[in-house]
Amino acid sequence: MLKVEIVKVDVSAKKAQALTDFVAEEKPLHIFLNRTHYATIFCSPSNLKELAVGHLLSEGVVKSIGDIEEIIFKAKDVCHVKLKPNIDLEKRLKLSRPFSRIILSACGSPSPYQYSGRLPKIESTLKVKADVILSCVNRLNSFAETFRKTGGVHVAAIYKSDGNIVNFAEDVGRHNAVDKVIGIGALNKIDFSECLLALSGRLTSDIVLKAAKVSMPIVASLAAAIDSGIAVAKDVDLTLIGFVRGKRMNIYNSPERILLD
């Protein structure tokens, strides 16, 4: 967060007041794979190692944390990821999005992501009470200090089935926030199939795909689901929940994982 000078205007009272306020920061993170530029992600400058790891996992470039030999920051905004010698990077990149990208926080990609339909079905026995889903989403703001001070970021969190939080992250981009919590979870060797993802952003296809690629069976959001996100959820058998507000929610797919009693 940064402090800035602003003039706050109260139109009804016809008053103007000079004061300081907080704003969210946005900085570039340059990711290199085996010395070749892979992507530049515009993001909040926190949890950058976790963002890099989560992004590579959620894009399918690496299948697990075990594919990575080392991660080195040669500058605070330049991340070099060296993969194990047995990894065919060229083949992996053909299965991911276009190579060498600029990823803006506003949308996560300069072009729409087209789902290839190659992901397997999610196999998980996870079941979660509806009250737990409500609690997980409603508690997001209690963790989101940057959001409370700036109103300029998204928040994502991973929870266990009983509602205990595993980790959370904030970022100016909703995609980045999801990548960060996936990265944190992967580095801590969390079993994603026994967890659920809660977030503040819209449920588009690329958000749902990020969860699907690490076999997370339930995704719930304060915001709306988009048709592309619902289509992916149906294809991979992911439980997708939107408009989690107050005591209500909309389940768009696989409602059997949500228990009412």
Secondary structure, DSSP 8 states (H G I E B T S, - for coil): -EEEEEEEEETTTTEEEEEEEEE---EEEEEEETTEEEEEEEE-SSSHHHHHHHHHHHTTS-SSGGGEEEEEEEETTEEEEEE-TT--HHHHHHTSS-SSEEE-TTTSSSS-----S----------EEHHHHHHHHHTHHHH-HHHHHHS--EEEEEEETTS-EEEEEEESSHHHHHHHHHHHHHHTT--GGGEEEEESS-B-HHHHHHHHHTT--EEEESS-B-HHHHHHHHHHT-EEEEEEETTEEEEEE-GGGEE--
